[in-house]
Amino acid sequence: MAEKLKKRLQLGSLVAVIIVACVILPILSIIWMALSVDTSLWGHLSATVLPRYLTNSLTLMLGVGLLSLCLGTSLAYLVTHLDFPGRGILQYALFLPLAVPSFVAAYAWVDVLEYAGPLQTHLRYFAGWASARAYWFPNIRSLPGAVLVLSFTLYPYVYLLARAVFRELPASGQDVARSLGLGHVRQFWRVSLPQARPAIAAGTAIVMMETLNDFGTVDYFAVQTLTTGIFSLWLESYNPGGAAQLALLAVAIVGVLLWVEKFARRK
């Protein structure tokens, strides 16, 4: 019996090693490609396009992460703590954005909000404006527009984890809060939110990593990020080594996000 158990453990360890190797192999290949090329290219990138790539990527990640955190957390609390008509359908409908690829959502938002779209067309019709010079309307194909679209697409990651935690919170803590005279808002900030913080931090980290990984939306919105830079260097400039160097920078950002998420789950 002990011999069979030992063989099973050995087999399980072998399978685990194979899985880890399959996961790490692409990263190792990127490191090899990045180190096997002339490092002088990095100086050229740093002096030209890298600051723009990095600034846009970080701004996009922070904007999408913050907006998704606010949307996902507030919606999760509302559907788990308040009773209102349509709540039973809404709590599941809020998952649906995950079924829509972000670039498809980007096309839809642009079709609705662009100059020839139904919204601006009806505004011009009812207000009597003759052209775009007669009024101001935000440009959807921009960095703020990408933040908006990605947030509305990715917030379910935060909503999913926050809703699960809010549903499992013990009723005793909320009863005590109500007996001490706390309303819904103060109960949320002082009781529910601190207990849900680890799950919210994990969901926000996932959202930010998905944002860093996105290509279709930022390319369609003409926002230059690390992802579009990798694509441009590899397929347009025929420089896979430079693309691998940018990819390593993206991996480093992911590592920082994982550390921040772990730090947020302390205590």
Secondary structure, DSSP 4 states (H G I P E B T S, - for coil): -HHHHHHHHHHHHHHHHHHHHHHHHHHHHHHHHHHTS-THHHHHHHHTTHHHHHHHHHHHHHHHHHHHHHHHHHHHHHHHH---TTHHHHHHHTTGGGGS-HHHHHHHHHHHHSTTSHHHHHHHHHHT--SGGGS----SSSHHHHHHHHHHHHTHHHHHHHHHHHHHS-HHHHHHHHHTT--HHHHIIIIIHHHHHHHHHHHHHHHHHHHHH--HHHHHTT---HHHHHHIIIIIS--HHHHHHHHHHHHHHHHHHHHHHHHHT--
